[in-house]
Structures are given as structure tokens and as C-alpha cells.
Amino acid sequence: MSFLYHSYHSFKGRGYVVSFPDLPGCLSQGETEKEALKNAEDAKREWLKAALKEGISIPLPKSICQQ
């Protein structure tokens, strides 16, 4: 089963920040938008792996309208 988690991208001074509102504390950054997005995919994967390992409930993605 596959889910789409929405992300927010923003430029912060000297780089980009990407966060996943449905995954508390899951965020990443990079000097370029491309790097930030790649790092964000890594962060999301690791967040989900850690949640499974620790028995943390993984929230279902909300629609953009619900956020």
C-alpha cells in the first residue's frame, strides 16, 4: 500500500526547507531545492522506518484541504 504525504517547501536564507505536516518533526533542508527534495524523501523514509520500529502510530495523510 502506498500513500502520498504532502510537503511544504520554503526558501530560508541560504537554502530550502521541506516539511511533512502529517509526520510530526519530519523535515529536511538543502542548499538547492533539488537537494532539499532528495533529502526530504530520505527523511520521510527514515521517519516511517523509525515509527514502525518504535511502534509509533503512523498517521494517514490528510488532504490538502484539511491542512
C-alpha positions in Angstrom: 0.0 0.0 0.0 1.3 3.5 -0.9 0.3 6.9 0.5 1.1 10.4 -0.7 2.3 12.7 2.1 2.1 16.4 1.2 5.1 18.5 1.8 5.7 22.2 2.2 8.7 23.8 0.6 10.2 27.2 1.6 13.3 29.2 1.0 15.1 30.2 4.2 18.0 32.5 3.8 20.7 30.3 2.2 18.7 27.2 1.4 15.4 25.4 1.2 13.4 23.6 3.9 10.9 20.9 3.3 8.5 19.6 5.9 5.7 17.0 6.1 2.9 18.3 8.3 1.3 14.8 8.7 4.6 13.4 10.1 5.5 15.4 13.2 9.1 16.6 13.3 9.8 15.2 9.8 11.7 17.9 7.9 14.8 18.4 5.9 16.8 21.0 4.1 19.3 21.6 1.3 21.2 24.3 -0.4 19.2 23.9 -3.6 15.5 22.9 -4.0 16.5 19.7 -5.7 18.9 18.7 -2.8 16.2 19.6 -0.3 13.6 17.4 -2.0 16.0 14.5 -2.2 16.9 14.9 1.5 13.2 15.2 2.3 12.5 11.8 0.7 15.3 10.3 2.8 13.9 12.0 5.9 10.4 10.7 5.3 11.6 7.2 4.7 13.7 7.2 7.9 10.8 8.8 9.9 8.5 6.0 8.7 11.1 3.3 9.5 11.7 4.6 13.0 7.9 4.9 13.6 7.5 1.2 12.6 10.4 0.1 14.7 9.3 2.0 17.8 5.6 1.1 17.4 4.5 4.7 16.8 1.2 5.1 15.1 1.7 6.4 11.5 -1.0 9.0 10.6 -2.8 8.7 7.4 -2.2 11.6 5.0 -4.7 14.4 5.2 -6.0 16.0 2.1 -4.5 19.5 1.3 -8.0 21.0 2.1 -7.8 19.6 5.7 -4.4 21.2 6.5 
